[in-house]
Amino acid sequence: MLVGCSSQFDSTTPDAASDGNAVGGEITVFAAASLRTTFTDLGTRFEAEHPGTSVEFSFAGSSDLAAQLISGAPADVFASADTKNMAETVDEDLVAGDPVDFASNTLTIVTAPGNPDGITSFADLANPDVLTVICAPQVPCGAATAAVETATDTLVPAVSEESSVTDVLGKVTSGQADAGLVYVTDASGAGAAVTTVPFEESSEAVNIYPIATLSGSGNPATARAFTEFVAGPVGRDVLGRAGFAAP
């Protein structure tokens, strides 16, 4: 759980903007697909704590979001599911200040309810008769899958590679795949729609989630306040209850 995660931020100071500008108005947050549920909740909480603010979200795979930002898409905050895609935006001078790591996540296997194929381990996914979907390698969950494959010397003959972890989950819940590799938080959020099969090798690939205010933000005070809110006590509580671990 995220209890005990340290942060330089304190969400109890709602107008925490170093330039003294008031917090208010609208911001757009680009966030990894795996953050959809928690960030939607945090956006509502932030708006309640800061009357006069509005938080709009764009959720997608982190690599897609980074590419959009590098191509000039307007946004105020970027929350990535890995440090690699955040580093790309930093290298392009798109980030104001230093990104802050606020959570971490690991992979798990999800199957149709009841696990009809009897999957018990990561090695079982090497069976070509098990229709498995994974994330594409450029997506953080795909990079994590590749890391586990390398560490275990196991190749998963995936029937498709998706652009986001939510797309992988959707293939399994819709019956288009027998199994998928998703984050533990996505599996938890799916509830009874899937059966979760943990595997110990998931520790070989822990994804760290950083968040940053973007240098091109048209509302930097509110953008900074939101990043602080996510990394502060309220964010840690909401993320921890969803299954995210400390960074």
N, C-alpha and C positions, 0 to 999 in steps of 0.2 A: 504494500500500500504506500501511498505517497506521504504518509505521516512521517514527519522528521525531515522532509526535503527542505534544504536550506535555500534561502533566497535573499537577495539584497532589497527586495521590494516589500512593501507593506500596503495592503489594500485598504487599511483603515485610514489612509490619507487620500481621500477621493480625488483631490485636485492636484495630484503629484505630477506636476509638469515643471521641469527645471527652468523653463524660460518664463514662468509666471503666467502663461496664457490660461484662460479659464477652460475647463473641460466642458464640452458641449458639441452639438452638431453630429453629423453622420460620419462614420468611418466604414471602410470596406476591408474585410479581413479575408485573406487567402489562407485556407487551412487544409491540411491533409484530410483525405476522405475518412480516415479512421477517427477523426476528431468531431465528426458531424454531430453526434448526440451530445457530447459533453460541451462543445463550444456553443451549440444552440442554447443549451441551458445557461452557460456562462454569459452569453450575450444578453439574455433576458434579465439575469441577475445584475449585470453591469448597468443596463438601462434603468433598472429600478433604483440602483444606488446612485446613479448620476442622472437625475431628471433632465430632460432636454437633449439626451444623446440617443443615437440610433446606430445599431451595429448590423451591417449587412455582410453576409458570408458568401464566399465562393469556395465550394469543396470539390477537390479532385485529387488525383495522384500528385505527390509532391514534385515529381519531375515535370509534369505538365504545368503545374503552377509556376515553377521556377522559369520554365521556358516562356510562359506568358509574360512574366515580369521582365525578363531580359528583352523581350520583344516590345516592351513599352506599355504593357497593360497597367492601368492605374489601380493602385491599392495603397492601403495605409499600414497594414500589418501582414507579416508572413509567418505562419506556423508550419514547420516542416516535420515530416515523420522520420527524418534522418539529418545528419550533419552535412552530408555530401551536397545535397541540393541547396541547403542554406549557404554553404561555402561558395557555391557558384554565384549566388546573388551578392554575396559579400565581395567577391572578386570583381563584380561588375559595378561596384560602388553604389549598390541599390539599398544598402542597409545603413541606418543611422545608429551609431554606437555599436556595442557588442551584442550579438545574439545571446539569449539566456536559455539554458537547458531547463526544461520544466517538467519533463516526464520521460518514461521509457516504456517499451513494449516488447513482447516476444511472440513468437509464432505458436500456433497450435493447429491440430488437424480437426476439421469439422466434416461430419458425414450426414447423410439423411437420418432422421430420427430412428433410434434403435440400432444404428450402425449395422445395416443388413449384410455388409461385406466382411464383417468381423475384423475390422482394422484395429490393430493394437499397438503399432509402432510406426516410426518414420520409414523403416525398411519395407513395410508392407506397400507403400506407395510406389515402389519400384515395379510392382506387378502391372504389366500393361493391360490386364483385364480390369483393373480398377481405374475408372475414368476420373482422373485427377486434374483439377485446374489450379493454376498458381498465378502469381503476379508476374508481369514482364520484368526482365532483369534491371531495367532502368528505374523501376519503381522501388521505393524502399523495401516493401514486403517481398519483392522479387529478389532484390539483392540479399536479403536475409535468407531466403530460400536457397539461393546459390551458395551462400556461406555454409549452411547446414549440409548441403549436398557435398561440398568439398571436404568438410570436417569428417563426414561419415562415409565418404567414398561411395555415395549412393546417388544414382541418377533417377530423378522422377520423370517418367515419360509423359509429360503433361499433354492433355488433349487441347488445351488453350492457355494462353498467357494474357492476363487481363491488365488493363491500365490502372486499376485501383483495387484495393483490398475489398471494397464493398461490392465490386463487380464479381470477384471470386465467390464471395458469400452468396450473392444472388444466383449464381450458377448452381450452387449446391441446394439452396432452399427451393429453387424452381424445379429441381429434379433433372437438370441438364448434366449434372456431374455426380459421381459417387462420393467424391471427397474433394476437399480444398484446403489450402494452407492460408490461414488468416491470423490476425492478431488475437490474442486472448481476449481483448476487450470487445472485438467484433463478435466473437463466439459467445461471450457472456450476454451481449446485447441481443443476440438472436434468440435467446431463451430456448423454448421447447421446439423451435423450428429446426434445430440441429442437435446432433450428439457430438460432444467434444471429446477428443482423444488427445490428452497431453503426451508429450514425448520429451525425455530428458535432454536430448540433443539440441533442443531449442535454445538452451543457454549459450550455444556457440554463436548466436547472432542476436544480440540485444540492440534494438534501435533506440537511439536517443533523440528526443524531440526538442528542437530549439524554436524560440519565437523571437521576433525582432520587429521594431518599428522601421518602416521604409523611409529612405531619405527623400523620396519624392512625395511624401504624404502632404496632402493639402490641409490636414488637421492633426499636426504632430502632437499637440497636447493631449488630445483624446486618444490618439493611437498609443502614446506612451502609457497613459493611464490604463488602457485595456491590457497591454502586455504585462504591466505590473499586477493587475487584477488576476490574470491567468496564473502568474508565477507566485502569487501571494496565497494567504491562508484559504480563501474561498476556492480558488482554482485548485489547490492541492486537495481539498476535501472532495470537490466534485469529481476530479480526475481519479482520485484514489478509490472512491466508491464504484467507479466504472471499471476498475481493474488495472489502471495504469500504475506503474511502479515509479519510485523516485529515479531521477536521472543518474 
